[in-house]
Amino acid sequence: MLYYLMQGIGLFGAAALLIAYLQISRQVLSTTSKHYHLLNLLGSCLIVVNTAYFEVYGPLFLNVIWMLIAIKSLANKH
């Protein structure tokens, strides 16, 4: 059961990142938008959980950095 929950978390995280990218591509959001960075933060956090569970370290490392960039960008908004 936990296996399927972790798969779902990873898929939801990937969807959040893809939605953020789609919204940028369609010019619905800008790269400075708070919503864009929140979607990136959500997606990367969920993928971190997924990849940590499955011990897949390449995407884990990538998404930790992605998450830190999103946090820094959101912190600069205030």
C-alpha positions as CSV (number, residue, x, y, z in Angstrom):
1,M,0.0,0.0,0.0
2,L,2.8,2.4,0.9
3,Y,4.4,1.6,-2.5
4,Y,1.4,3.0,-4.3
5,L,1.1,6.0,-2.1
6,M,4.7,6.9,-2.8
7,Q,4.1,6.4,-6.6
8,G,1.1,8.7,-6.4
9,I,3.2,11.3,-4.5
10,G,5.8,11.2,-7.2
11,L,3.3,11.5,-10.0
12,F,1.6,14.4,-8.3
13,G,4.9,16.2,-7.8
14,A,5.8,15.7,-11.5
15,A,2.4,17.0,-12.5
16,A,2.9,20.2,-10.4
17,L,6.3,20.8,-12.1
18,L,4.8,20.2,-15.5
19,I,1.9,22.5,-14.8
20,A,4.3,25.2,-13.7
21,Y,6.3,24.8,-16.9
22,L,3.1,24.8,-19.0
23,Q,1.8,28.0,-17.4
24,I,5.1,29.7,-18.2
25,S,5.1,28.4,-21.8
26,R,1.5,29.7,-22.2
27,Q,2.4,33.0,-20.6
28,V,-0.3,32.5,-17.9
29,L,2.4,33.0,-15.2
30,S,5.7,34.8,-15.2
31,T,9.0,33.4,-13.9
32,T,8.7,35.9,-11.1
33,S,5.2,34.9,-10.1
34,K,4.7,33.6,-6.5
35,H,2.4,30.9,-7.9
36,Y,5.1,29.7,-10.3
37,H,7.5,29.3,-7.4
38,L,4.9,27.7,-5.2
39,L,4.2,25.1,-7.8
40,N,7.9,24.4,-8.2
41,L,8.3,24.1,-4.5
42,L,5.3,21.7,-4.1
43,G,6.4,19.6,-7.1
44,S,10.0,19.3,-6.0
45,C,9.1,18.5,-2.3
46,L,6.8,15.7,-3.4
47,I,9.5,14.3,-5.8
48,V,12.0,14.5,-2.9
49,V,9.7,12.3,-0.8
50,N,9.2,9.9,-3.7
51,T,12.9,9.6,-4.6
52,A,14.0,9.3,-1.0
53,Y,11.6,6.5,-0.4
54,F,12.8,4.6,-3.5
55,E,16.4,5.6,-2.9
56,V,16.9,7.1,-6.3
57,Y,19.6,9.6,-5.6
58,G,20.1,11.5,-8.9
59,P,16.5,12.9,-9.0
60,L,16.7,13.4,-5.2
61,F,19.7,15.6,-5.5
62,L,18.2,17.5,-8.4
63,N,14.9,18.2,-6.6
64,V,16.5,19.2,-3.4
65,I,18.4,21.9,-5.3
66,W,15.2,22.8,-7.2
67,M,13.4,23.1,-3.9
68,L,16.1,25.4,-2.4
69,I,15.9,27.6,-5.5
70,A,12.1,27.9,-5.1
71,I,12.4,28.7,-1.4
72,K,15.1,31.4,-2.1
73,S,12.9,32.9,-4.8
74,L,9.9,33.0,-2.6
75,A,11.9,34.5,0.3
76,N,13.1,37.3,-2.1
77,K,9.4,38.1,-2.8
78,H,9.0,39.5,0.8
